[in-house]
Amino acid sequence: MLKTVKNKKGMEMVQVAILVAIAIILGLIFKSEIVEFVNKVFDNLNAGF
């Protein structure tokens, strides 16, 4: 029973690590698009004031 609980916690950690790695990879791939989008949003916000 205890081994099963530890195994599930380990699998959850692996899943979190994989999701974080995917997020970082996508961020690196689409870095320029993300920066451009954020700049556009802040320019529009500043234009409104």
N, CA, C and O atoms as a Tripos MOL2 file, in Angstrom:
@<TRIPOS>MOLECULE
protein
  196   195    49     0     0
PROTEIN
NO_CHARGES

@<TRIPOS>ATOM
      1 N           0.8260   -1.1960    0.0000 N.3       1 MET1
      2 CA          0.0000    0.0000    0.0000 C.3       1 MET1
      3 C           0.8710    1.2600    0.0000 C.2       1 MET1
      4 O           0.6040    2.1870   -0.7650 O.2       1 MET1
      5 N           1.8950    1.3100    0.8340 N.am      2 LEU2
      6 CA          2.7540    2.4880    0.9270 C.3       2 LEU2
      7 C           3.5290    2.7000   -0.3740 C.2       2 LEU2
      8 O           3.7430    3.8370   -0.7950 O.2       2 LEU2
      9 N           3.9470    1.6090   -1.0050 N.am      3 LYS3
     10 CA          4.6610    1.7370   -2.2700 C.3       3 LYS3
     11 C           3.7650    2.3570   -3.3340 C.2       3 LYS3
     12 O           4.2340    3.1480   -4.1530 O.2       3 LYS3
     13 N           2.4990    2.0130   -3.3310 N.am      4 THR4
     14 CA          1.5640    2.5700   -4.3060 C.3       4 THR4
     15 C           1.4250    4.0730   -4.1240 C.2       4 THR4
     16 O           1.4040    4.8120   -5.1080 O.2       4 THR4
     17 N           1.3300    4.5320   -2.8980 N.am      5 VAL5
     18 CA          1.2060    5.9640   -2.6300 C.3       5 VAL5
     19 C           2.4570    6.6950   -3.0850 C.2       5 VAL5
     20 O           2.3560    7.7390   -3.7300 O.2       5 VAL5
     21 N           3.6320    6.1720   -2.7650 N.am      6 LYS6
     22 CA          4.8790    6.8060   -3.1770 C.3       6 LYS6
     23 C           4.9920    6.8180   -4.6960 C.2       6 LYS6
     24 O           5.4550    7.8030   -5.2720 O.2       6 LYS6
     25 N           4.5770    5.7400   -5.3520 N.am      7 ASN7
     26 CA          4.6530    5.6520   -6.8040 C.3       7 ASN7
     27 C           3.7540    6.7000   -7.4470 C.2       7 ASN7
     28 O           4.1400    7.3170   -8.4400 O.2       7 ASN7
     29 N           2.5600    6.9120   -6.8970 N.am      8 LYS8
     30 CA          1.6540    7.9110   -7.4550 C.3       8 LYS8
     31 C           2.2190    9.3110   -7.2920 C.2       8 LYS8
     32 O           2.1030   10.1330   -8.2010 O.2       8 LYS8
     33 N           2.8280    9.5930   -6.1510 N.am      9 LYS9
     34 CA          3.4280   10.9100   -5.9410 C.3       9 LYS9
     35 C           4.5780   11.1310   -6.9200 C.2       9 LYS9
     36 O           4.7470   12.2260   -7.4570 O.2       9 LYS9
     37 N           5.3580   10.0870   -7.1450 N.am     10 GLY10
     38 CA          6.4550   10.1870   -8.1010 C.3      10 GLY10
     39 C           5.9560   10.4390   -9.5050 C.2      10 GLY10
     40 O           6.5380   11.2320  -10.2450 O.2      10 GLY10
     41 N           4.8730    9.7630   -9.8760 N.am     11 MET11
     42 CA          4.3100    9.9610  -11.2060 C.3      11 MET11
     43 C           3.7610   11.3790  -11.3530 C.2      11 MET11
     44 O           3.8850   11.9800  -12.4200 O.2      11 MET11
     45 N           3.1580   11.9190  -10.2960 N.am     12 GLU12
     46 CA          2.6580   13.2930  -10.3500 C.3      12 GLU12
     47 C           3.8040   14.2760  -10.5550 C.2      12 GLU12
     48 O           3.6740   15.2410  -11.3090 O.2      12 GLU12
     49 N           4.9190   14.0310   -9.8870 N.am     13 MET13
     50 CA          6.0770   14.9070  -10.0580 C.3      13 MET13
     51 C           6.6130   14.8390  -11.4800 C.2      13 MET13
     52 O           7.0050   15.8570  -12.0480 O.2      13 MET13
     53 N           6.6300   13.6420  -12.0550 N.am     14 VAL14
     54 CA          7.0930   13.4760  -13.4320 C.3      14 VAL14
     55 C           6.1540   14.2170  -14.3790 C.2      14 VAL14
     56 O           6.6110   14.8760  -15.3120 O.2      14 VAL14
     57 N           4.8620   14.1160  -14.1490 N.am     15 GLN15
     58 CA          3.9010   14.8050  -14.9990 C.3      15 GLN15
     59 C           4.0750   16.3200  -14.9080 C.2      15 GLN15
     60 O           4.0260   17.0110  -15.9250 O.2      15 GLN15
     61 N           4.2770   16.8350  -13.7070 N.am     16 VAL16
     62 CA          4.4910   18.2750  -13.5330 C.3      16 VAL16
     63 C           5.7690   18.7010  -14.2450 C.2      16 VAL16
     64 O           5.7910   19.7350  -14.9130 O.2      16 VAL16
     65 N           6.8210   17.9200  -14.1090 N.am     17 ALA17
     66 CA          8.0940   18.2480  -14.7620 C.3      17 ALA17
     67 C           7.9370   18.2620  -16.2760 C.2      17 ALA17
     68 O           8.4830   19.1400  -16.9460 O.2      17 ALA17
     69 N           7.2050   17.3090  -16.8190 N.am     18 ILE18
     70 CA          6.9850   17.2620  -18.2680 C.3      18 ILE18
     71 C           6.1830   18.4750  -18.7160 C.2      18 ILE18
     72 O           6.5080   19.0800  -19.7380 O.2      18 ILE18
     73 N           5.1440   18.8440  -17.9780 N.am     19 LEU19
     74 CA          4.3400   20.0160  -18.3480 C.3      19 LEU19
     75 C           5.1590   21.3010  -18.2830 C.2      19 LEU19
     76 O           5.0210   22.1670  -19.1470 O.2      19 LEU19
     77 N           6.0050   21.4310  -17.2710 N.am     20 VAL20
     78 CA          6.8600   22.6170  -17.1670 C.3      20 VAL20
     79 C           7.8350   22.6590  -18.3320 C.2      20 VAL20
     80 O           8.0670   23.7220  -18.9080 O.2      20 VAL20
     81 N           8.4080   21.5170  -18.6850 N.am     21 ALA21
     82 CA          9.3490   21.4630  -19.8050 C.3      21 ALA21
     83 C           8.6530   21.8490  -21.1090 C.2      21 ALA21
     84 O           9.2170   22.5860  -21.9170 O.2      21 ALA21
     85 N           7.4410   21.3620  -21.3160 N.am     22 ILE22
     86 CA          6.6890   21.7030  -22.5270 C.3      22 ILE22
     87 C           6.4030   23.2040  -22.5630 C.2      22 ILE22
     88 O           6.5300   23.8330  -23.6140 O.2      22 ILE22
     89 N           6.0210   23.7780  -21.4290 N.am     23 ALA23
     90 CA          5.7410   25.2170  -21.3740 C.3      23 ALA23
     91 C           6.9890   26.0320  -21.6970 C.2      23 ALA23
     92 O           6.9120   27.0300  -22.4140 O.2      23 ALA23
     93 N           8.1330   25.6130  -21.1740 N.am     24 ILE24
     94 CA          9.3860   26.3280  -21.4400 C.3      24 ILE24
     95 C           9.7560   26.2200  -22.9170 C.2      24 ILE24
     96 O          10.1540   27.2110  -23.5290 O.2      24 ILE24
     97 N           9.6290   25.0350  -23.4860 N.am     25 ILE25
     98 CA          9.9560   24.8310  -24.8960 C.3      25 ILE25
     99 C           9.0610   25.6770  -25.7860 C.2      25 ILE25
    100 O           9.5390   26.3200  -26.7200 O.2      25 ILE25
    101 N           7.7490   25.6790  -25.4960 N.am     26 LEU26
    102 CA          6.8360   26.5000  -26.2870 C.3      26 LEU26
    103 C           7.1600   27.9820  -26.1290 C.2      26 LEU26
    104 O           7.0800   28.7440  -27.0930 O.2      26 LEU26
    105 N           7.5230   28.3880  -24.9250 N.am     27 GLY27
    106 CA          7.9130   29.7750  -24.7080 C.3      27 GLY27
    107 C           9.1390   30.1620  -25.5110 C.2      27 GLY27
    108 O           9.2070   31.2680  -26.0460 O.2      27 GLY27
    109 N          10.1030   29.2700  -25.6010 N.am     28 LEU28
    110 CA         11.3030   29.5550  -26.3870 C.3      28 LEU28
    111 C          11.0020   29.5820  -27.8830 C.2      28 LEU28
    112 O          11.5430   30.4110  -28.6150 O.2      28 LEU28
    113 N          10.1410   28.6770  -28.3330 N.am     29 ILE29
    114 CA          9.8030   28.6210  -29.7570 C.3      29 ILE29
    115 C           9.0440   29.8750  -30.1810 C.2      29 ILE29
    116 O           9.3320   30.4540  -31.2280 O.2      29 ILE29
    117 N           8.0810   30.2920  -29.3720 N.am     30 PHE30
    118 CA          7.2240   31.4120  -29.7440 C.3      30 PHE30
    119 C           7.5970   32.7030  -29.0120 C.2      30 PHE30
    120 O           6.7450   33.5650  -28.7920 O.2      30 PHE30
    121 N           8.8600   32.8330  -28.6380 N.am     31 LYS31
    122 CA          9.2920   33.9830  -27.8470 C.3      31 LYS31
    123 C           8.9920   35.3020  -28.5460 C.2      31 LYS31
    124 O           8.4460   36.2140  -27.9250 O.2      31 LYS31
    125 N           9.3310   35.4210  -29.8060 N.am     32 SER32
    126 CA          9.1390   36.6940  -30.5060 C.3      32 SER32
    127 C           7.6570   37.0300  -30.6320 C.2      32 SER32
    128 O           7.2770   38.1930  -30.4920 O.2      32 SER32
    129 N           6.8140   36.0340  -30.8950 N.am     33 GLU33
    130 CA          5.3800   36.2850  -31.0050 C.3      33 GLU33
    131 C           4.7920   36.7130  -29.6590 C.2      33 GLU33
    132 O           3.9300   37.5900  -29.6020 O.2      33 GLU33
    133 N           5.2640   36.0860  -28.5770 N.am     34 ILE34
    134 CA          4.7750   36.4290  -27.2460 C.3      34 ILE34
    135 C           5.1790   37.8560  -26.8860 C.2      34 ILE34
    136 O           4.3630   38.6190  -26.3680 O.2      34 ILE34
    137 N           6.4210   38.2190  -27.1530 N.am     35 VAL35
    138 CA          6.9040   39.5700  -26.8500 C.3      35 VAL35
    139 C           6.1330   40.5960  -27.6690 C.2      35 VAL35
    140 O           5.7420   41.6440  -27.1530 O.2      35 VAL35
    141 N           5.9170   40.2950  -28.9390 N.am     36 GLU36
    142 CA          5.1770   41.2100  -29.8060 C.3      36 GLU36
    143 C           3.7440   41.3990  -29.3040 C.2      36 GLU36
    144 O           3.2360   42.5200  -29.2860 O.2      36 GLU36
    145 N           3.1010   40.3200  -28.9020 N.am     37 PHE37
    146 CA          1.7300   40.3750  -28.3890 C.3      37 PHE37
    147 C           1.6580   41.2160  -27.1120 C.2      37 PHE37
    148 O           0.7770   42.0630  -26.9660 O.2      37 PHE37
    149 N           2.5910   40.9750  -26.1940 N.am     38 VAL38
    150 CA          2.5960   41.7170  -24.9280 C.3      38 VAL38
    151 C           2.8400   43.1980  -25.1880 C.2      38 VAL38
    152 O           2.1900   44.0480  -24.5790 O.2      38 VAL38
    153 N           3.7550   43.5100  -26.0720 N.am     39 ASN39
    154 CA          4.0220   44.9120  -26.3930 C.3      39 ASN39
    155 C           2.7910   45.5800  -26.9980 C.2      39 ASN39
    156 O           2.4800   46.7260  -26.6720 O.2      39 ASN39
    157 N           2.0930   44.8660  -27.8770 N.am     40 LYS40
    158 CA          0.8720   45.4070  -28.4830 C.3      40 LYS40
    159 C          -0.1900   45.6840  -27.4280 C.2      40 LYS40
    160 O          -0.8490   46.7230  -27.4540 O.2      40 LYS40
    161 N          -0.3480   44.7440  -26.4990 N.am     41 VAL41
    162 CA         -1.3440   44.9030  -25.4450 C.3      41 VAL41
    163 C          -1.0240   46.1240  -24.5840 C.2      41 VAL41
    164 O          -1.9140   46.9210  -24.2900 O.2      41 VAL41
    165 N           0.2350   46.2770  -24.1800 N.am     42 PHE42
    166 CA          0.5980   47.4150  -23.3400 C.3      42 PHE42
    167 C           0.5150   48.7320  -24.1130 C.2      42 PHE42
    168 O           0.1590   49.7610  -23.5370 O.2      42 PHE42
    169 N           0.8370   48.7140  -25.4080 N.am     43 ASP43
    170 CA          0.6880   49.9300  -26.2180 C.3      43 ASP43
    171 C          -0.7780   50.3510  -26.2780 C.2      43 ASP43
    172 O          -1.0960   51.5340  -26.1640 O.2      43 ASP43
    173 N          -1.6650   49.3760  -26.4570 N.am     44 ASN44
    174 CA         -3.1000   49.6820  -26.4910 C.3      44 ASN44
    175 C          -3.5850   50.1710  -25.1420 C.2      44 ASN44
    176 O          -4.4170   51.0760  -25.0830 O.2      44 ASN44
    177 N          -3.0890   49.5970  -24.0570 N.am     45 LEU45
    178 CA         -3.4840   50.0480  -22.7260 C.3      45 LEU45
    179 C          -3.0070   51.4720  -22.4760 C.2      45 LEU45
    180 O          -3.7430   52.2900  -21.9250 O.2      45 LEU45
    181 N          -1.7790   51.7690  -22.8800 N.am     46 ASN46
    182 CA         -1.2290   53.1140  -22.6750 C.3      46 ASN46
    183 C          -1.9440   54.1340  -23.5470 C.2      46 ASN46
    184 O          -2.0970   55.2850  -23.1380 O.2      46 ASN46
    185 N          -2.3820   53.7440  -24.7310 N.am     47 ALA47
    186 CA         -3.0810   54.6600  -25.6340 C.3      47 ALA47
    187 C          -4.4470   55.0310  -25.0710 C.2      47 ALA47
    188 O          -4.9660   56.1090  -25.3600 O.2      47 ALA47
    189 N          -5.0330   54.1430  -24.2670 N.am     48 GLY48
    190 CA         -6.3380   54.4050  -23.7010 C.3      48 GLY48
    191 C          -6.3300   55.4340  -22.5880 C.2      48 GLY48
    192 O          -7.3770   55.9910  -22.2590 O.2      48 GLY48
    193 N          -5.1790   55.6970  -22.0040 N.am     49 PHE49
    194 CA         -5.1130   56.6340  -20.8790 C.3      49 PHE49
    195 C          -4.6210   57.9540  -21.3110 C.2      49 PHE49
    196 O          -4.5020   58.8670  -20.4930 O.2      49 PHE49
@<TRIPOS>BOND
     1     1     2 1
     2     2     3 1
     3     3     4 2
     4     3     5 am
     5     5     6 1
     6     6     7 1
     7     7     8 2
     8     7     9 am
     9     9    10 1
    10    10    11 1
    11    11    12 2
    12    11    13 am
    13    13    14 1
    14    14    15 1
    15    15    16 2
    16    15    17 am
    17    17    18 1
    18    18    19 1
    19    19    20 2
    20    19    21 am
    21    21    22 1
    22    22    23 1
    23    23    24 2
    24    23    25 am
    25    25    26 1
    26    26    27 1
    27    27    28 2
    28    27    29 am
    29    29    30 1
    30    30    31 1
    31    31    32 2
    32    31    33 am
    33    33    34 1
    34    34    35 1
    35    35    36 2
    36    35    37 am
    37    37    38 1
    38    38    39 1
    39    39    40 2
    40    39    41 am
    41    41    42 1
    42    42    43 1
    43    43    44 2
    44    43    45 am
    45    45    46 1
    46    46    47 1
    47    47    48 2
    48    47    49 am
    49    49    50 1
    50    50    51 1
    51    51    52 2
    52    51    53 am
    53    53    54 1
    54    54    55 1
    55    55    56 2
    56    55    57 am
    57    57    58 1
    58    58    59 1
    59    59    60 2
    60    59    61 am
    61    61    62 1
    62    62    63 1
    63    63    64 2
    64    63    65 am
    65    65    66 1
    66    66    67 1
    67    67    68 2
    68    67    69 am
    69    69    70 1
    70    70    71 1
    71    71    72 2
    72    71    73 am
    73    73    74 1
    74    74    75 1
    75    75    76 2
    76    75    77 am
    77    77    78 1
    78    78    79 1
    79    79    80 2
    80    79    81 am
    81    81    82 1
    82    82    83 1
    83    83    84 2
    84    83    85 am
    85    85    86 1
    86    86    87 1
    87    87    88 2
    88    87    89 am
    89    89    90 1
    90    90    91 1
    91    91    92 2
    92    91    93 am
    93    93    94 1
    94    94    95 1
    95    95    96 2
    96    95    97 am
    97    97    98 1
    98    98    99 1
    99    99   100 2
   100    99   101 am
   101   101   102 1
   102   102   103 1
   103   103   104 2
   104   103   105 am
   105   105   106 1
   106   106   107 1
   107   107   108 2
   108   107   109 am
   109   109   110 1
   110   110   111 1
   111   111   112 2
   112   111   113 am
   113   113   114 1
   114   114   115 1
   115   115   116 2
   116   115   117 am
   117   117   118 1
   118   118   119 1
   119   119   120 2
   120   119   121 am
   121   121   122 1
   122   122   123 1
   123   123   124 2
   124   123   125 am
   125   125   126 1
   126   126   127 1
   127   127   128 2
   128   127   129 am
   129   129   130 1
   130   130   131 1
   131   131   132 2
   132   131   133 am
   133   133   134 1
   134   134   135 1
   135   135   136 2
   136   135   137 am
   137   137   138 1
   138   138   139 1
   139   139   140 2
   140   139   141 am
   141   141   142 1
   142   142   143 1
   143   143   144 2
   144   143   145 am
   145   145   146 1
   146   146   147 1
   147   147   148 2
   148   147   149 am
   149   149   150 1
   150   150   151 1
   151   151   152 2
   152   151   153 am
   153   153   154 1
   154   154   155 1
   155   155   156 2
   156   155   157 am
   157   157   158 1
   158   158   159 1
   159   159   160 2
   160   159   161 am
   161   161   162 1
   162   162   163 1
   163   163   164 2
   164   163   165 am
   165   165   166 1
   166   166   167 1
   167   167   168 2
   168   167   169 am
   169   169   170 1
   170   170   171 1
   171   171   172 2
   172   171   173 am
   173   173   174 1
   174   174   175 1
   175   175   176 2
   176   175   177 am
   177   177   178 1
   178   178   179 1
   179   179   180 2
   180   179   181 am
   181   181   182 1
   182   182   183 1
   183   183   184 2
   184   183   185 am
   185   185   186 1
   186   186   187 1
   187   187   188 2
   188   187   189 am
   189   189   190 1
   190   190   191 1
   191   191   192 2
   192   191   193 am
   193   193   194 1
   194   194   195 1
   195   195   196 2
@<TRIPOS>SUBSTRUCTURE
     1 MET1         2 RESIDUE 1 A MET
     2 LEU2         6 RESIDUE 1 A LEU
     3 LYS3        10 RESIDUE 1 A LYS
     4 THR4        14 RESIDUE 1 A THR
     5 VAL5        18 RESIDUE 1 A VAL
     6 LYS6        22 RESIDUE 1 A LYS
     7 ASN7        26 RESIDUE 1 A ASN
     8 LYS8        30 RESIDUE 1 A LYS
     9 LYS9        34 RESIDUE 1 A LYS
    10 GLY10       38 RESIDUE 1 A GLY
    11 MET11       42 RESIDUE 1 A MET
    12 GLU12       46 RESIDUE 1 A GLU
    13 MET13       50 RESIDUE 1 A MET
    14 VAL14       54 RESIDUE 1 A VAL
    15 GLN15       58 RESIDUE 1 A GLN
    16 VAL16       62 RESIDUE 1 A VAL
    17 ALA17       66 RESIDUE 1 A ALA
    18 ILE18       70 RESIDUE 1 A ILE
    19 LEU19       74 RESIDUE 1 A LEU
    20 VAL20       78 RESIDUE 1 A VAL
    21 ALA21       82 RESIDUE 1 A ALA
    22 ILE22       86 RESIDUE 1 A ILE
    23 ALA23       90 RESIDUE 1 A ALA
    24 ILE24       94 RESIDUE 1 A ILE
    25 ILE25       98 RESIDUE 1 A ILE
    26 LEU26      102 RESIDUE 1 A LEU
    27 GLY27      106 RESIDUE 1 A GLY
    28 LEU28      110 RESIDUE 1 A LEU
    29 ILE29      114 RESIDUE 1 A ILE
    30 PHE30      118 RESIDUE 1 A PHE
    31 LYS31      122 RESIDUE 1 A LYS
    32 SER32      126 RESIDUE 1 A SER
    33 GLU33      130 RESIDUE 1 A GLU
    34 ILE34      134 RESIDUE 1 A ILE
    35 VAL35      138 RESIDUE 1 A VAL
    36 GLU36      142 RESIDUE 1 A GLU
    37 PHE37      146 RESIDUE 1 A PHE
    38 VAL38      150 RESIDUE 1 A VAL
    39 ASN39      154 RESIDUE 1 A ASN
    40 LYS40      158 RESIDUE 1 A LYS
    41 VAL41      162 RESIDUE 1 A VAL
    42 PHE42      166 RESIDUE 1 A PHE
    43 ASP43      170 RESIDUE 1 A ASP
    44 ASN44      174 RESIDUE 1 A ASN
    45 LEU45      178 RESIDUE 1 A LEU
    46 ASN46      182 RESIDUE 1 A ASN
    47 ALA47      186 RESIDUE 1 A ALA
    48 GLY48      190 RESIDUE 1 A GLY
    49 PHE49      194 RESIDUE 1 A PHE
